[in-house]
Amino acid sequence: MTRTREPVVWLVGAAGVVLFGLLEGALFYSVSPLVGFAVPFVLAVVVAVVLRPQLGICAGIASVPLDVLHASGGSFQLTALKALLLLSAGAVVLRALWGADRLRVPAALVTFGLGLVWMATALAHARDEAIVERMLVTWTAFGIVALYVANGTPRQIRQVLWSIVFSAAATSLYAIATGSAQQAVDSATAVTGRATGSFTHPNQLAFFLVMALPAGIVLAVRPGRPSLRLLAAGSSVAIFVALVLTLTRGAFIGVGIALIVMLTWQPFRRAIAAVLLLLGVIAAVNFNAISHSKEINLVGARLATVTNSQEANQNNERLRIWSTVPQISADHPIFGIGLGNFHSYSLQYGLSEGGQAFEHAHDVTLTVLVEQGIPGLILFLLTLFFAVRAALAVLRRRTSALFPFGLAVAAGLAGLFVNGLTDYPPGDAPNMALIMVEIGLLLAVSRRMTEAEPALP
């Protein structure tokens, strides 16, 4: 920098400081001291996230327990998760346009992006345009965040996994601490007092924990610093306890599938054998107390409803929804009824729960078909195909140092897939965000594994 330009730079800097001071003074005395203190903090966060989008992504995931404190943003309901991931997505776009980051776009995210474009057609015909706009904005941000994660380094992959475990553990502890007595209703087809944590429904909490539990187990079993492994183990226990307290039948089956997938990893097989042996000894010593435990009997009664076809047919509204979906789809085959608009048509087709409309079709594939039409379903299935292909590529490379990380997200997503057969996990922002982040992690691990392999002669 030449000497003639130095005075100009100092003058501009001084003027900027003075203007910022005047603005802060106006905010302190004309608005409120709280706003005055908040502005520098917000500016610092924005600068930090623009410089390091990874920081915003990890902080966004870790902020899920704060969703109970959502700010009023109209129908948007701004939360720390949405704010941080929207900011991170904007930073990713700015850095890509500036040339600071060169991002490869995996096929799975290409089809997801095309799906977003198709979803936007609902703005021309949806009954509830506001929810379409809200979901398009947030899902687009989540997709951009997934793209950044998919291009992450092994160190960044590990950081994101830790943020997932921290978020799930904090949410679990909050759910356990705020829990209430549980009581079975209608032969355990319904239960009062189920854990919700910072979510609005126990099923939503269960979806989140199913995706997070394998990550906690991997970080606990994988070789590393003993203190961190102990922290991950404790987090896994908290996550598992909170998952049980949700009493979500689909999640119980989903976590079982996730653990079966994890059996492909030898260290986990050894760890689970030791845990089962310990639990067996404890059960033998405390057999009478355990056999008369109200909580354990409630879990057993809840699981028994899955195989009780008579109870299921009498009390399960899902069967009525699924039998009605073909008619709704036939009436709207191409463009569907619009993203997030199932509730606008539910009552029209005689689907209600105590007079209230259902929010979705209680199945991911059926909800996509009804809301996005046949083209939207095709794009969804293509995205799923590319994600499954990446998962299989990860599971085949068991000798890679990155295999445990890939296994964690593959197992979590496999468990969620089972949940998606009887519910709709993408229906709330935290779960959709975690789905996209874990897909990004899966793609990142798959790509890094491929790059690390020697070229064939």
Order of alpha helices (4+ residues) and beta strands (2+ residues): alpha-alpha-alpha-alpha-alpha-alpha-alpha-beta-beta-alpha-alpha-alpha-alpha-alpha-alpha-alpha-alpha-alpha-beta-beta-alpha-alpha-alpha
